[in-house]
Amino acid sequence: MIEDRITQELARFDVDPLRGFLPPEDPLVRLPQPWLAWEQLGFDLPEMIATRTARQAIGNLPTLDASSLGSEQELRRAMLLLSVFGNAFVFSRSEIATRLPACLCLPWNDVAARLDRPMIISHASIVLHNWRRIDATGPIAAENLRTLQCFRGGPDEEWFYLLTAEIEATGAAALPALARIRLQLDAHDHDHVGSDLETIASTIDAMTTVLVRMEERCRHDVFYHRIRPFLSGWPEPGIVYEGLEHDPITLHGGSAAQSSLLNALDAGLDVPHDHPRTRPFLQAMRHYMPPRHRAFLQWLEKGASLRDIVEHDGGLASRYDACIEQLVRFRRTHQEITIRYITKQAPAPSQAMGTGGTEYADFLRRTRIETSDRRLH
């Protein structure tokens, strides 16, 4: 049965059929007693950033042993806390730090190695694993969520992360459909491709409906001046991880391009991004995703070209184009919103950089054009 195969493939790639790339179990709210020092610092961090004492507090952390963290939930919780501490240490003062203390780096390295993710804040930590439900039986929707960890805190910062988590939850409905199409094409069976394409199109439309709510509770100036700096990557010439690396390294900051959701839609709908200004960055962003999620993208890409198969079938071609149109609309909406959050807040156009370290406006424009170019008619 193809439904059994879909379930097996999604499980193999740690993709939940209802939650998508969000974890199948709600994120762990608190680590056990041995890591109380991290939990206490996380609780106090917003006030410490406000009083300019965060860097000293992080530097005074005891060097805790992370090797006995057992479950995936514990590792994800630790990665969230340690990544927030790392970016807070670097960016909590006007003078950007160039070295991270060994008391942070040593356990962080252990956790990051076991999760196979870089030692910096990322979409996986700050969005996928950074929420709890107010009503435990209610939906994964921003109004029913609270963040587990912030930098400065406040409703704007919480809304930014939580609405993004709701987009992930909303987009989850497209992932079984993408997997079903992949398996159907392998089996040369196109009977249900049309209905799956309709599911994908309606899901992307629902994602856009959530996205346009970002400005309801996250103010442009608050994002630009209070949230965005902490999501940035390591600037040149890089950051030294004491106790681990002798040379400074540079890494990208948290970015929407690290979301496996849009990447999966591109992969499943056969929307390549081959421009020199898009492909290298998008490929680099996969390194920041959980490893099984990036493997899912590769699995989708290895399938037969959906576009080529539906091109000469009028009914399927129109449904395919409906998916492309919805994806273009989502990307256009995202671009328009980011212009208001970044370009219009930046002191000069040359300083309007995305948190991932890109000239985001040109990047978003090109990804949108590359998407639009895949229309069949």
C-alpha positions as CSV (number, residue, x, y, z in Angstrom):
1,M,0.0,0.0,0.0
2,I,1.3,3.4,-1.0
3,E,0.0,4.9,2.3
4,D,2.2,2.6,4.3
5,R,5.2,3.5,2.1
6,I,4.5,7.2,2.7
7,T,4.4,6.6,6.5
8,Q,7.7,4.7,6.3
9,E,9.5,7.3,4.2
10,L,8.3,10.2,6.3
11,A,9.4,8.4,9.5
12,R,12.8,7.6,7.9
13,F,13.4,11.3,7.5
14,D,11.9,12.5,10.8
15,V,9.0,14.2,9.1
16,D,5.8,14.1,11.0
17,P,2.7,13.5,8.8
18,L,0.7,16.1,10.8
19,R,3.4,18.5,12.1
20,G,5.9,18.3,9.2
21,F,9.4,19.4,10.3
22,L,8.2,20.4,13.8
23,P,9.1,17.6,16.3
24,P,6.4,14.9,16.8
25,E,6.4,15.5,20.5
26,D,6.2,19.0,22.0
27,P,9.7,20.4,22.8
28,L,11.1,19.8,26.2
29,V,10.4,22.7,28.5
30,R,13.2,22.2,31.0
31,L,16.4,20.1,31.3
32,P,17.0,17.9,34.3
33,Q,18.7,19.1,37.5
34,P,22.3,18.6,36.4
35,W,21.9,21.4,33.8
36,L,20.1,23.8,36.2
37,A,22.8,26.5,35.6
38,W,21.8,26.7,31.9
39,E,18.1,26.9,32.7
40,Q,18.7,29.6,35.3
41,L,20.7,31.7,32.9
42,G,18.1,31.2,30.1
43,F,15.5,32.5,32.5
44,D,17.6,35.6,33.5
45,L,19.0,36.3,30.0
46,P,16.6,39.0,28.8
47,E,17.2,41.1,32.0
48,M,20.9,40.5,31.8
49,I,21.0,41.7,28.1
50,A,19.1,44.8,29.2
51,T,21.6,45.5,32.0
52,R,24.6,44.6,29.9
53,T,25.7,41.8,32.2
54,A,24.9,38.8,29.9
55,R,28.4,38.4,28.5
56,Q,29.9,38.2,32.0
57,A,27.3,35.8,33.2
58,I,27.8,33.5,30.2
59,G,31.6,33.6,30.7
60,N,31.1,32.6,34.3
61,L,29.0,29.5,33.5
62,P,30.3,26.2,35.0
63,T,31.6,23.8,32.4
64,L,28.9,21.2,32.4
65,D,29.2,17.8,31.0
66,A,26.7,17.4,28.1
67,S,27.6,13.7,27.3
68,S,24.9,12.3,29.6
69,L,22.1,14.2,27.8
70,G,20.2,11.2,26.5
71,S,17.1,11.9,24.5
72,E,16.7,13.8,21.3
73,Q,14.4,16.2,23.2
74,E,17.2,16.9,25.7
75,L,19.7,17.5,23.0
76,R,17.4,19.9,21.2
77,R,16.6,21.8,24.4
78,A,20.4,22.1,25.2
79,M,21.1,23.2,21.6
80,L,18.5,26.0,21.9
81,L,19.9,27.3,25.2
82,L,23.6,27.1,24.2
83,S,23.0,28.6,20.8
84,V,21.1,31.5,22.3
85,F,23.9,32.0,24.8
86,G,26.5,32.0,22.0
87,N,24.8,34.6,19.9
88,A,23.9,36.7,23.1
89,F,27.6,36.6,24.1
90,V,28.7,37.9,20.7
91,F,26.0,40.5,20.1
92,S,24.8,41.7,23.6
93,R,27.2,44.6,23.7
94,S,28.0,47.3,21.2
95,E,31.5,45.8,20.9
96,I,31.0,42.5,19.1
97,A,32.9,39.7,20.9
98,T,35.5,37.8,18.9
99,R,35.9,34.8,21.2
100,L,33.5,32.5,22.9
101,P,34.5,31.1,26.3
102,A,35.4,27.4,26.7
103,C,32.8,26.9,29.4
104,L,30.2,27.4,26.7
105,C,32.1,25.9,23.7
106,L,33.0,22.5,25.2
107,P,29.4,21.3,26.0
108,W,28.0,23.1,23.0
109,N,30.4,21.2,20.7
110,D,29.3,17.9,22.2
111,V,25.6,18.7,21.6
112,A,26.1,20.2,18.1
113,A,28.2,17.2,17.0
114,R,25.5,14.7,18.2
115,L,22.8,16.7,16.3
116,D,25.1,17.3,13.3
117,R,24.4,21.1,13.2
118,P,26.7,24.1,13.4
119,M,27.4,26.0,16.6
120,I,25.3,29.1,16.1
121,I,21.6,30.1,16.3
122,S,19.5,28.6,13.5
123,H,16.0,28.2,12.4
124,A,15.9,24.7,13.8
125,S,16.5,25.9,17.3
126,I,14.8,29.3,17.5
127,V,11.7,28.2,15.6
128,L,11.2,24.4,15.4
129,H,12.2,23.6,18.9
130,N,11.3,26.8,20.8
131,W,7.6,26.6,21.7
132,R,5.1,25.2,24.1
133,R,1.4,25.0,23.9
134,I,-0.8,27.0,26.3
135,D,-3.6,24.6,25.9
136,A,-1.9,21.2,25.5
137,T,-4.8,19.9,23.5
138,G,-5.0,22.9,21.3
139,P,-3.5,23.6,17.9
140,I,0.1,24.6,17.0
141,A,-1.0,28.2,16.3
142,A,0.7,31.4,17.5
143,E,-2.1,32.4,19.8
144,N,-1.8,29.0,21.6
145,L,2.0,29.1,21.9
146,R,4.6,30.6,24.1
147,T,8.3,30.7,23.4
148,L,10.7,28.7,25.5
149,Q,13.6,31.1,25.1
150,C,14.2,34.6,23.8
151,F,17.0,37.0,23.7
152,R,15.5,40.3,24.9
153,G,12.0,38.9,25.3
154,G,8.7,40.7,24.8
155,P,5.6,40.1,22.6
156,D,7.3,41.2,19.3
157,E,10.1,38.7,19.6
158,E,7.8,35.9,20.7
159,W,5.4,36.6,17.8
160,F,8.2,36.5,15.3
161,Y,9.2,33.0,16.3
162,L,5.8,31.6,17.0
163,L,4.1,32.8,13.8
164,T,7.0,31.2,11.9
165,A,6.3,28.0,13.8
166,E,2.7,28.2,12.8
167,I,3.7,28.5,9.2
168,E,5.7,25.3,9.6
169,A,2.7,23.6,11.2
170,T,0.4,24.8,8.4
171,G,2.7,23.7,5.7
172,A,3.0,20.2,7.1
173,A,-0.1,19.1,5.1
174,A,1.9,19.4,1.8
175,L,4.7,17.0,2.9
176,P,2.7,13.7,2.7
177,A,1.4,14.9,-0.7
178,L,5.0,15.5,-1.9
179,A,6.1,12.1,-0.7
180,R,3.1,10.4,-2.4
181,I,3.9,12.2,-5.7
182,R,7.5,11.0,-5.5
183,L,6.4,7.4,-4.9
184,Q,3.7,7.6,-7.6
185,L,6.1,8.8,-10.2
186,D,8.5,6.0,-9.3
187,A,5.7,3.5,-9.9
188,H,4.6,5.3,-13.1
189,D,1.2,5.7,-11.4
190,H,-0.3,9.2,-11.9
191,D,-3.9,8.5,-10.7
192,H,-3.7,10.7,-7.6
193,V,-1.1,13.3,-8.6
194,G,-3.9,15.8,-9.5
195,S,-5.4,15.6,-6.0
196,D,-2.0,15.9,-4.4
197,L,-1.2,19.0,-6.4
198,E,-4.5,20.5,-5.3
199,T,-3.5,19.8,-1.6
200,I,-0.1,21.4,-2.1
201,A,-1.6,24.5,-3.7
202,S,-4.2,25.0,-1.0
203,T,-1.5,24.4,1.7
204,I,0.8,27.1,0.3
205,D,-2.2,29.4,0.1
206,A,-2.8,28.8,3.8
207,M,0.8,29.4,4.6
208,T,0.6,32.8,3.0
209,T,-2.5,33.6,5.0
210,V,-0.5,33.0,8.2
211,L,2.5,34.9,6.9
212,V,0.6,38.1,6.3
213,R,-0.2,38.2,10.0
214,M,3.5,38.8,10.9
215,E,3.0,42.6,11.1
216,E,0.0,42.3,13.5
217,R,2.2,41.9,16.6
218,C,5.8,42.3,15.5
219,R,6.7,46.0,14.9
220,H,9.2,46.8,12.2
221,D,11.6,48.9,14.3
222,V,11.5,46.4,17.2
223,F,12.5,43.6,14.8
224,Y,15.2,45.6,13.2
225,H,16.9,47.0,16.3
226,R,16.1,44.5,19.1
227,I,15.6,41.1,17.4
228,R,17.5,41.0,14.2
229,P,21.0,41.7,15.7
230,F,20.9,38.5,17.8
231,L,20.0,36.3,14.8
232,S,23.0,37.5,12.8
233,G,25.9,35.3,11.7
234,W,29.6,35.6,12.7
235,P,31.2,38.6,10.9
236,E,34.6,38.5,9.3
237,P,37.2,37.6,10.3
238,G,35.1,35.1,12.4
239,I,34.7,33.9,16.0
240,V,37.2,31.8,18.0
241,Y,35.7,28.9,19.9
242,E,38.0,28.7,22.9
243,G,39.0,25.1,23.8
244,L,38.1,23.9,20.3
245,E,39.4,26.0,17.4
246,H,42.6,28.0,17.1
247,D,41.5,29.9,14.1
248,P,38.3,32.1,13.9
249,I,35.4,30.8,11.8
250,T,32.5,32.5,10.1
251,L,29.0,31.1,10.0
252,H,25.6,32.2,8.7
253,G,23.0,33.4,11.1
254,G,19.4,32.3,11.4
255,S,17.6,32.5,8.1
256,A,14.2,31.6,6.6
257,A,16.3,29.8,4.0
258,Q,17.2,27.3,6.7
259,S,13.5,26.1,6.8
260,S,13.2,22.7,5.1
261,L,9.6,23.5,4.3
262,L,10.1,25.9,1.3
263,N,13.1,23.8,0.2
264,A,10.9,20.7,0.2
265,L,8.3,22.5,-2.0
266,D,11.0,23.5,-4.4
267,A,12.4,20.0,-4.5
268,G,9.1,18.2,-4.9
269,L,7.8,20.6,-7.5
270,D,11.0,20.6,-9.4
271,V,11.9,24.3,-8.9
272,P,15.7,24.5,-9.2
273,H,17.6,27.5,-8.1
274,D,20.7,27.6,-10.3
275,H,21.7,31.3,-10.3
276,P,25.1,32.1,-8.8
277,R,23.3,34.4,-6.3
278,T,20.8,31.8,-5.1
279,R,22.2,28.2,-5.4
280,P,25.4,28.5,-3.3
281,F,23.5,30.2,-0.4
282,L,20.6,27.7,-0.5
283,Q,23.0,24.8,-0.6
284,A,24.9,26.2,2.3
285,M,21.7,26.6,4.3
286,R,21.1,22.9,4.2
287,H,24.0,22.4,6.6
288,Y,22.0,24.2,9.2
289,M,19.0,21.9,9.0
290,P,18.6,18.7,11.0
291,P,20.4,16.1,9.0
292,R,17.4,13.8,8.3
293,H,15.4,16.8,7.0
294,R,18.2,17.7,4.6
295,A,18.2,14.0,3.5
296,F,14.4,14.3,2.8
297,L,15.2,17.2,0.4
298,Q,17.7,15.1,-1.4
299,W,15.3,12.2,-1.6
300,L,12.6,14.4,-3.2
301,E,15.2,15.8,-5.7
302,K,16.3,12.3,-6.8
303,G,12.8,11.5,-8.0
304,A,11.6,11.9,-11.5
305,S,10.8,15.4,-12.7
306,L,7.2,16.2,-11.8
307,R,7.2,19.1,-14.2
308,D,8.4,17.0,-17.2
309,I,5.7,14.4,-16.5
310,V,2.7,16.7,-16.2
311,E,3.8,19.0,-19.0
312,H,1.7,17.4,-21.7
313,D,-1.3,16.6,-19.5
314,G,-3.6,19.6,-19.6
315,G,-5.4,18.8,-16.3
316,L,-2.2,18.1,-14.4
317,A,-0.3,20.9,-16.0
318,S,-2.9,23.4,-14.8
319,R,-2.8,22.0,-11.3
320,Y,1.0,22.1,-11.3
321,D,0.9,25.8,-12.4
322,A,-1.5,26.5,-9.6
323,C,1.1,25.3,-7.1
324,I,3.8,27.4,-8.8
325,E,1.5,30.5,-8.7
326,Q,0.9,30.0,-4.9
327,L,4.6,29.5,-4.3
328,V,5.4,32.7,-6.2
329,R,2.7,34.5,-4.2
330,F,4.2,33.3,-1.0
331,R,7.7,34.4,-2.0
332,R,6.4,37.8,-3.2
333,T,4.5,38.4,0.1
334,H,7.6,37.4,2.0
335,Q,9.8,39.8,0.0
336,E,7.3,42.7,0.5
337,I,7.2,42.1,4.3
338,T,11.0,41.8,4.6
339,I,11.4,45.1,2.8
340,R,9.3,46.8,5.4
341,Y,11.2,45.1,8.2
342,I,14.8,45.6,6.9
343,T,15.2,47.9,3.9
344,K,13.0,50.6,5.3
345,Q,14.6,50.4,8.7
346,A,18.2,50.3,7.6
347,P,20.2,53.6,7.8
348,A,21.2,53.0,4.1
349,P,20.4,50.5,1.4
350,S,23.9,49.1,1.6
351,Q,23.2,48.1,5.2
352,A,20.0,46.2,4.4
353,M,21.4,42.7,5.0
354,G,19.4,39.6,5.9
355,T,20.2,37.7,9.1
356,G,21.7,35.0,7.1
357,G,24.3,37.5,5.8
358,T,22.9,38.0,2.3
359,E,21.8,40.9,0.3
360,Y,18.4,39.6,0.9
361,A,16.3,41.7,-1.5
362,D,18.2,40.5,-4.6
363,F,18.2,36.9,-3.3
364,L,14.5,36.9,-2.6
365,R,13.8,38.5,-6.0
366,R,15.8,36.0,-7.8
367,T,14.3,33.0,-6.0
368,R,10.8,34.4,-6.9
369,I,11.8,34.8,-10.6
370,E,13.3,31.3,-10.7
371,T,10.0,30.0,-9.3
372,S,7.8,31.9,-11.7
373,D,9.9,30.7,-14.6
374,R,8.7,27.1,-13.9
375,R,5.1,27.8,-15.0
376,L,4.1,25.6,-17.9
377,H,1.5,27.9,-19.3
